[in-house]
Amino acid sequence: MTRIAVIGGTGYAGRHIVSEAVDRGHTVVSVARNIAAERVAGATYVEGTLLDVPSLIAELEGVEVVVVSVPARGELVGVLNTVVAELEAHLPADVRFGVVGGAGGSLVAVGGARLVDTDFPEDFKPEALEAIEVLEHLQELESARDWFFVHPAAGFGSFNPGERTGRYRDGGDVLVVDETGNSFISGEDLAVAVVDEIESPKHSRERFTVGY
């Protein structure tokens, strides 16, 4: 089994990843600014923030995979890429690094535009563009760090929770949509995709999209 740390482990995506990983028998550390009142049995909860990477690194000693599931909101607006890059740079070289980003960086078709460059809600563009900066930093890494970056479906979020089905489709670089044009995945099934990638890597140093 793998020792996994989830940064933002009490957020919407993070808490589902923590739960899925624990259910599969992994050792899981959930890291957040504040300890959650409701916890996943079997996970270890620690306080930590991307704004204090040296202290955060100390909490991550011994982990094999780090998954960052923190959007550019609140104190992280304008600095997300900087602090994620700092975290990545200070982790041991053999730690795999995963990021759950938004749908905005997904392509709308093979070789097509990014979703964020189409009819994308203006209020969410800054957050989407910061997540894309994180992806671009990973793509430009000169080190041998193994990483993956996950784009959820466009309709992913706590506003539209759905249920666990245990299935999903991997769209590569392209936003996953169903036969009616809808793009959705539940929090639980996003977690299934992330833990599947940890257990059986298919996207070494790549990004991929997930949806139904």
Salt bridges, closest charged atoms under 4 A:
GLU20 OE2 - ARG24 NE 2.90
GLU20 OE2 - ARG164 NH2 2.93
GLU75 OE1 - ARG33 NH1 3.96
GLU88 OE1 - HIS137 NE2 3.93
GLU88 OE2 - ARG145 NE 2.88
ASP117 OD2 - ARG114 NE 2.73
GLU122 OE2 - LYS125 NZ 3.19
GLU127 OE1 - ARG73 NE 2.89
ASP146 OD2 - ARG96 NE 3.04
ASP170 OD2 - HIS203 NE2 2.54
ASP173 OD1 - ARG207 NE 2.83
ASP196 OD1 - ARG24 NH1 2.77
GLU197 OE2 - ARG96 NH2 2.70
GLU199 OE1 - ARG24 NH1 2.74
GLU199 OE2 - HIS26 NE2 2.73
GLU206 OE1 - HIS203 ND1 3.07
